[in-house]
Amino acid sequence: MTGTTLWEKLKGLVEVDRDEFRIEEELGHVSSIIDRDEKQIPLLEAELTAKKDAAKQAKKDLDELTLQSRELSARENTIRTRINDVTDERSYNALTKELESIMDRLEALERGLAQCQEALITSQDKLTAIAESIPEKIQQLQDGLATQRETKESLEARRKECGEKREGRAAIVPPEWLAKYNRMKSRVADPIVPISNTSCSACYYAVTQRDLALVKNEGVIPCRNCYRFLYVEDVPVEAVGEPAGQAS
């Protein structure tokens, strides 16, 4: 029957559109995971680099202060030796003043060295804590990305097949019905539904006797309430009469 052929064609479109919708949802989900993990990897790499740089800088600072301390200590020893050998008061006073200055600077350096040693230990502890865990996380993310990218490629191939299938099914639907279907599809997820117990199975609006006869002849009619396309596989022998208040 011609009418039956029409609703079957429209149902075919619904099926392929639902498949396409599900694929698009999966693609969106997979793409969001890929985007999230791709952003996470450089953040982890930056964190690891920052911890390494902090440890290197702490070691550099400690080495510089240690060198300064050694140089000052050597100067201190020289001054003490010269003080022991000096004979005039003027030279003695000058050397003594310089020695006091060196001692003050050494004391400050000792405090700085203690702080640098503490900073080095802290930075090395932080580096040790992530030195293994971050590379492992990065590897896990990279493995996951490889899987997600394969999934995405598969979904894109399915979407392409789905699109080709839809083109084929749309080509056999009369243009006026295809236009109506596309408009309805943009509004609801189920643009074509069966008549159930002489009512629209989506909004439950009663179908008139005249419309039941019409759907028997034409195969598809619009619901008078929600405007979805209605079809019926087995038209009942006895149809309901006109609902109260509904135009015949």
Legacy VTK file of the C-alpha trace (Angstrom):
# vtk DataFile Version 3.0
C-alpha trace
ASCII
DATASET POLYDATA
POINTS 248 float
0.000 0.000 0.000
1.268 3.444 -0.926
0.442 4.974 2.437
2.259 2.262 4.312
5.277 2.807 2.112
5.350 6.476 3.069
5.357 5.946 6.817
7.938 3.209 6.465
10.138 5.650 4.561
9.643 8.302 7.223
10.348 5.791 9.981
13.534 4.894 8.147
14.558 8.530 8.364
13.756 8.601 12.067
15.914 5.552 12.672
18.915 6.954 10.839
18.476 10.383 12.451
18.398 8.796 15.891
21.559 6.874 15.075
23.166 10.088 13.889
22.086 11.900 17.058
23.568 9.178 19.265
26.801 9.261 17.278
27.007 13.043 17.619
26.476 12.744 21.377
29.236 10.133 21.640
31.511 12.253 19.478
30.905 15.258 21.687
31.704 13.233 24.790
34.864 11.713 23.310
36.010 15.066 21.929
35.594 16.698 25.341
37.711 13.956 26.937
40.408 14.378 24.277
40.396 18.145 24.707
40.600 17.847 28.500
43.447 15.322 28.488
45.396 17.157 25.777
45.343 20.250 27.983
46.254 18.264 31.091
49.508 16.834 29.701
51.358 20.156 29.211
50.148 21.289 32.639
51.698 18.213 34.234
54.878 18.672 32.206
55.043 22.315 33.290
54.563 21.306 36.923
57.414 18.797 36.723
59.673 21.324 34.959
58.877 23.959 37.575
59.820 21.584 40.400
63.080 20.670 38.639
63.896 24.334 38.039
63.143 25.163 41.673
65.496 22.415 42.867
68.224 23.580 40.466
67.843 27.200 41.557
67.969 26.228 45.237
71.192 24.273 44.593
72.628 27.196 42.629
71.799 29.655 45.421
73.383 27.354 48.000
76.529 26.920 45.914
76.886 30.689 45.439
76.551 31.408 49.140
78.925 28.558 49.983
81.523 30.036 47.628
81.086 33.486 49.161
81.460 31.995 52.633
84.687 30.211 51.676
86.130 33.355 50.141
85.288 35.405 53.216
86.693 32.718 55.512
89.909 32.746 53.536
90.013 36.556 53.802
89.368 36.267 57.542
92.368 33.966 57.963
94.540 36.339 55.978
93.499 39.325 58.085
94.128 37.445 61.341
97.593 36.529 60.178
98.355 40.116 59.204
97.034 41.378 62.564
99.482 39.114 64.361
102.347 40.460 62.254
101.425 44.180 62.206
103.510 46.539 64.390
101.901 49.949 64.007
98.628 50.928 65.644
97.100 52.514 62.540
97.437 49.335 60.479
96.206 47.269 63.418
93.045 49.351 63.749
92.318 49.176 60.018
92.762 45.413 59.938
90.644 44.985 63.056
87.818 47.037 61.510
87.956 44.979 58.316
87.914 41.770 60.359
84.770 42.895 62.192
83.084 43.623 58.869
84.053 40.202 57.565
82.677 38.526 60.690
79.350 40.343 60.291
79.109 39.289 56.656
80.004 35.689 57.567
77.290 35.649 60.193
74.749 36.875 57.627
75.989 34.296 55.150
75.544 31.537 57.725
71.906 32.515 58.110
71.505 32.636 54.345
73.163 29.235 53.979
70.766 27.716 56.507
67.812 29.136 54.596
69.195 27.913 51.262
69.802 24.437 52.663
66.242 24.306 53.938
64.923 25.535 50.563
67.004 22.929 48.739
65.725 20.096 50.924
62.127 21.269 50.477
62.440 21.614 46.700
64.124 18.220 46.384
61.415 16.591 48.499
58.724 18.136 46.266
60.549 16.988 43.161
60.960 13.476 44.533
57.240 13.320 45.341
56.239 13.904 41.704
59.278 12.660 39.789
57.662 9.263 39.236
53.969 10.014 39.589
53.767 12.746 36.937
55.471 10.740 34.154
53.144 7.857 35.019
50.109 10.154 34.809
51.326 11.544 31.491
51.778 8.038 30.106
48.304 7.053 31.270
46.853 10.145 29.605
48.730 9.446 26.379
47.503 5.840 26.355
43.964 7.029 27.015
44.243 9.641 24.266
45.330 7.000 21.778
42.241 4.953 22.631
39.918 7.963 22.522
41.316 9.078 19.174
40.683 5.625 17.738
37.152 5.791 19.102
36.692 9.227 17.558
37.898 8.021 14.166
35.475 5.100 14.354
32.595 7.398 15.300
33.441 9.805 12.489
33.412 6.899 10.032
30.023 5.817 11.398
28.737 9.374 11.105
29.810 9.481 7.483
28.075 6.177 6.774
25.005 7.435 8.598
24.977 10.598 6.509
25.216 8.599 3.298
22.435 6.306 4.469
20.240 9.312 5.289
20.807 10.812 1.859
19.607 7.560 0.317
16.529 7.346 2.503
15.673 11.026 2.103
15.870 10.696 -1.666
12.870 8.335 -1.775
10.634 10.520 0.418
8.384 12.960 -1.466
9.900 16.471 -1.201
6.871 18.015 0.500
6.859 15.304 3.179
10.622 15.541 3.597
10.338 19.290 4.225
7.576 18.700 6.779
9.579 15.965 8.437
12.727 18.102 8.681
10.767 20.934 10.281
9.204 18.586 12.808
12.535 16.870 13.486
14.009 20.203 14.583
11.273 20.482 17.224
10.906 16.967 18.660
13.001 13.822 18.939
10.160 11.566 17.690
8.539 13.301 14.693
6.641 10.191 13.579
4.732 7.987 16.021
2.077 5.284 15.721
-1.578 5.632 16.570
-2.267 3.663 19.735
-5.813 2.907 20.869
-7.121 5.529 18.447
-4.902 8.230 19.996
-1.550 9.853 19.244
0.974 7.784 21.176
3.032 10.897 21.933
0.475 13.418 23.249
-2.519 11.016 23.598
-4.820 13.268 21.594
-7.777 11.314 20.224
-7.796 10.568 16.504
-11.139 11.126 14.789
-12.979 8.599 12.658
-12.325 10.780 9.632
-8.568 10.893 10.374
-8.458 7.140 10.899
-9.971 6.702 7.463
-7.547 9.280 6.080
-4.472 7.594 7.550
-5.737 4.294 6.102
-5.777 5.839 2.665
-2.739 8.143 2.835
-0.529 6.288 5.300
0.520 9.354 7.302
-1.387 12.289 8.813
-0.391 15.085 11.212
-1.637 14.972 14.787
-4.151 17.770 15.336
-2.578 18.583 18.700
1.227 18.073 18.616
1.548 17.926 14.797
3.696 14.812 14.826
3.204 12.446 11.905
0.832 9.614 12.752
0.705 6.209 11.145
-0.976 2.916 11.872
-0.003 -0.581 10.924
-3.330 -2.202 11.718
-6.283 0.161 11.421
-9.012 -0.910 13.893
-12.294 -2.103 12.438
-14.306 0.245 14.679
-12.903 3.757 15.008
-13.873 6.234 17.683
-16.274 8.991 16.909
-15.541 12.690 16.996
-14.217 13.857 20.412
-16.382 16.384 22.134
-15.625 19.913 20.982
-13.411 18.791 18.056
-14.233 19.880 14.513
-15.225 17.100 12.157
LINES 1 249
248 0 1 2 3 4 5 6 7 8 9 10 11 12 13 14 15 16 17 18 19 20 21 22 23 24 25 26 27 28 29 30 31 32 33 34 35 36 37 38 39 40 41 42 43 44 45 46 47 48 49 50 51 52 53 54 55 56 57 58 59 60 61 62 63 64 65 66 67 68 69 70 71 72 73 74 75 76 77 78 79 80 81 82 83 84 85 86 87 88 89 90 91 92 93 94 95 96 97 98 99 100 101 102 103 104 105 106 107 108 109 110 111 112 113 114 115 116 117 118 119 120 121 122 123 124 125 126 127 128 129 130 131 132 133 134 135 136 137 138 139 140 141 142 143 144 145 146 147 148 149 150 151 152 153 154 155 156 157 158 159 160 161 162 163 164 165 166 167 168 169 170 171 172 173 174 175 176 177 178 179 180 181 182 183 184 185 186 187 188 189 190 191 192 193 194 195 196 197 198 199 200 201 202 203 204 205 206 207 208 209 210 211 212 213 214 215 216 217 218 219 220 221 222 223 224 225 226 227 228 229 230 231 232 233 234 235 236 237 238 239 240 241 242 243 244 245 246 247
